[in-house]
Amino acid sequence: MSGCHCEDQVFDGMSGGYRRVLWTVIAINASMFLVELTAGITANSMSLQADALDFLGDSATYFISLLVIGRPQPIRSKAALFKGASLAVLAVWVLGSTIYRVFILEQPDQLVMGWVGAAALVANLASVLLLLKYRDGDANVRSVWLCSRNDAIGNVAVICAAVLVGQLASAWPDLIVALVMASLFLTSSVKICRQAMAELKTQTAE
């Protein structure tokens, strides 16, 4: 696993291959943000809109990851902290928007949800496979892997919600998936922030 990591050193992103993978994943995420946001608004789907914002957030945080590669460990750890905090803000926004939508129960278009959710899943699975061998790096590198993995899980949930919306003729599956996605964002935020803080603490001790 050349350029990834070895047993006595955590991979910090210093690899030409990793940079190329990040640029590819950024392009995938930015494209899917535009597709899903348009589809989410058109289909009146809260889960699609939440997933679209996740694509946007990922594009931004992956770009930050590129900027801090090769920088001192404290800077990389602080960048990871920022990304973790951004995930928490995204989770709060999705949570608040979904609670608001509970009082405006308009049934989303399940066909648009299903097809766009499937396209997003393909895009995220491609990203996950590209990033697979870099999943055990430092907090900055690991945050990229966690975001892509969560996106793929979220896409499967959106597809399931689309099926249930059609079967039950109800908007509730869409809203429930949006809430689940918000909780997933918060969980990842905690993991990223904990690892980043531990790295900062280690640097301070040294």
Secondary structure, DSSP 4 states (H G I P E B T S, - for coil): -TTT-BTTB---S--HHHHHHHHHHHHHHHHHHHHHHHHHHHHT-HHHHHHHHHHHHHHHHHHHHHHHTTS-HHHHHHHHHHHHHHHHHHHHHHHHHHHHHHTS-PPP-HHHHHHHHHHHHHHHHHHHHHHGGGTTS-HHHHHHHHHHHHHHHHHHHHHHHHHHHHHHT-SHHHHHHHHHHHHHHHHHHHHHHHHHHHHHHHHHH-
